[in-house]
Structures are given as structure tokens and as C-alpha cells.
Amino acid sequence: MERNQNLRLKRLNVLVGAALAVGLAGAAGTALAQAAGPIRVGVVTPLSGTYAPIGQQVKWGIELATKEINDAGGIMGRKVELLFEDEEANPAVATQKAEKLFQSSKVDFLTGTVNSGSTLAVGQVAERNDRLIATTVSFSDAITGEKCSPNVFRVNAKAGQQSTALAEWMAREKPNARVFFLGPDYEMGRSTVSAFKTAALKKGAVDAGEVFPPLDNKDYSPFFGQLRAARPTVLYSSTAGNDTVRLFTQMNEFGLLKNLTVIGASGAVTSQNMSAIGKALEGFVTGVGYAIDIDTPENKKFVADFQAVNKVLPDLFGADSYGVMYFYKAAVEKAKSTETAKVRTAMRGLEWTTPQGKKQMRAGDHQAIQDMYALRLTDGKFKVISKVAGEAAIGPDTCTRF
């Protein structure tokens, strides 16, 4: 009897061991399948509304880089999958779409936000979900300054970097200018105006006044009386997309562009909206981190490839959105993982190659260090007229949250 019981116990142990082996093998197989699956990147960007032209460049830049990466074998042997959502340049919509991508689509990383308010709001969603986001467009200094987040990185130039390049040009070419400031009434518009005003006044400019029309404003004429009364010699604008078209078309119709030097933030005038404005802004000057005539092998190839695929030239939004995919690629390969903590550590201090050349992610505030340029619009094309080195343009690290 005892012998039979021992035999039964041995058979049971064998069966249990076999079952465990099958279970472990299945789990290992599942883990292996998951590891071999695609790296998913959510792109929350405006595909409709006043900032749709910017969102289009974001989409084109990301898609071009992703195709190149996948054609070359992906990231650590894994393909990259893109999932797009329309944020409508609305922070409330952006947070809903980001939550959906994190929770339902299980994206590994997120990018694409344009509206600075959207980037700040989605940054909080990323923290709650223990995921990383990188913006390629948003300008507000607060994103990597007073409202910085350990889970948010910026690969494009912030307002302060743009302002340094533009203020240096203005001090040299238009000394002691009377400057009138205009920007859309939300986070980006006000912070960009503030950054440039600070830089310009330090260089001797005179503050002639400021106005903040609503985002997606249709009629700017109610603000023209204040502009006339200020008698500026320079107008600075931080509008973008279709807002820029409406603003300067209406100013031209009212005769307000005569004897006025017009300058602006990065992206105020781009390849996407300059044709709609026409020649009214000939001579417009901006401070940017990208120009199609930057003389690097990476940029020449990027411009040719972008134009071949999309039939238009890239602007700074397309270039930085292209670059963000290589930022993620370099970080994942350095971390040898897609785990948030490991990739975040890898991103801090990371150097990677972009159409502009080499960039470095400053570890303290997650702001990219890059050379900055002043560009002038001449015969429908932007030309580099001056340059400021990246370390001189970036300014101090003011992030204290991490």
C-alpha cells in the first residue's frame, strides 16, 4: 500500500513539474513576443484648427524619421509603430488623447504636442502614467523652467534661446528700437513675448506696448488703434499658423506695415503659411534653431528627403519632429531598454545627431542645447544672417523640481 502511494506521489510530482515547465515556457514565450513587438510612440498633435499647418509638419517629420529607422532595422531590432491623435491645440483635448494612448494603446513614449499649455498638461498625465514625453514645438520657458517635469523633455529651442539670437541681431541692426509686442493670449504667446521683451530691453530697446489677442482670432482691427498710437519702429509677433496669416494680411490692408520692421518668434512665418501672406512680410526676421540652408550633411540629406516625400520644404517644426525620433532611438539604445526610469536616465546629458547637427540634452532641466540663428525672409526664402552658439543661447538652468 505504501509503495503504491509513493508511486502515485512521484507521478503527481512529475505532472506538476511538467505543468510548471509548460507554464514557465509559455510565460517566457509571451515575454519574448512582447519584447519582439513594436515600440509604440503616441503622437498627440493638432491635425485640425489654426495650428493644423504646424501639426502637419510634425507628422511629416516624425513619419520620415520613423521610416528611416524601420528600414534600417528599427530600434534594437524592434520596429517603431506610430499612433496619431488630434489634440486640436487644446490642452483639455490633449490630456484626454494622451490618457487614451497611455492607458488603452499602451504607448511606450509620447510626442507631438504643439500648444505649450497642452505640453504642460500632458506632462502631468505622463507623470501619472510613469511614461516620458518629448515636445518638438512648444516654446514656453516654463516647460523646462518653473513648471519642469522629470518626465518631460524638449528637443526644440525654448523662447529664451530664440530671443537671444533675435535680440542680438536687433541691437546691432536696429539699436534703441521702439518695439511693440503682440502674441496670442495663452501660455506660449505670453511667455514668448515676455522672453523676447526681457532680452530686447537688456540690449537697449524701448517698450512701446503690448497686446494679446485671443488664440484663433479672426479680426485684429480692434487692436490697430493701440498699435498706431504706440508709434513703434519694430513689431514683434509670436502668433503662428493661420493666426499669422490673418494678422499680417489685415495689417497690410490697413497700411500698417509701411515703415515698420516686423520680427517674430520661431514659427510665426514658415513654409506652411508664407505663401498665404504673400510679399507683405518681405524682410521679416526671426530667431530660430533651424534653417533649410544650415550647412551640415545631415541637413542637406534631410531637406532633400523631406521634399521628395512631401513635395514641400521642411520648417523648424518638421526638422525638430524628425530629430525627436532619433533622440528616442539613441536613448533606448543607450538604456538597452524601454523602461521609463532607464530611458530617462539615458536621456540626461545625451548627445544625438539631428538636421541641425549635434544636440545635447541638458541633464538639469531636460532642455536641448543647440546653436541659434537669426533668419531674414528674402524672396520667399529664409536666409541665415547671424548665429549664436548653443551654450551662449540656452541661459541658466532654473528647474528646481528634480
Number of C-alpha atoms within 10 A of each C-alpha: 5 7 8 9 10 11 11 12 12 12 12 12 12 12 12 12 12 12 12 12 12 12 12 12 12 12 12 12 12 12 12 11 11 11 14 13 14 18 20 19 25 24 26 31 29 27 21 15 16 19 22 21 21 27 30 18 26 31 23 20 26 24 19 19 20 22 15 12 18 15 10 11 13 18 19 13 13 16 20 19 17 18 13 18 19 20 29 23 26 19 20 14 16 27 22 15 21 29 17 15 23 21 11 9 14 15 22 19 21 27 28 31 32 29 27 25 21 25 30 25 18 28 28 16 21 23 15 12 14 14 23 26 28 25 25 27 29 26 29 27 24 18 25 25 19 14 15 23 23 20 21 26 28 26 24 28 31 30 27 23 30 29 31 26 27 29 25 20 24 20 17 10 10 16 15 17 22 19 25 24 25 23 28 23 17 15 19 23 26 19 22 29 27 19 19 27 22 17 21 25 17 12 19 16 21 19 18 19 17 20 18 18 19 15 17 18 15 13 13 16 13 9 14 15 9 15 20 11 10 16 14 20 17 22 21 22 29 27 28 26 22 23 25 26 20 19 19 20 19 19 17 16 10 12 10 14 18 10 10 12 19 20 25 27 25 31 23 20 28 23 18 19 19 20 12 14 19 13 14 16 21 17 18 18 27 29 31 28 27 27 23 21 14 17 12 13 11 15 20 15 11 24 20 15 15 21 12 11 11 13 10 14 19 27 22 27 29 27 29 27 30 27 25 26 23 20 22 23 20 20 23 21 14 15 18 14 15 19 14 17 15 15 21 21 14 20 23 19 17 18 17 19 15 22 24 26 16 13 22 20 21 19 17 17 25 28 27 24 27 25 24 28 28 28 27 20 19 14 11 16 16 21 18 19 11 15 19 22 13 19 13 15 22 24 12 10 15 15 19 13 12 8
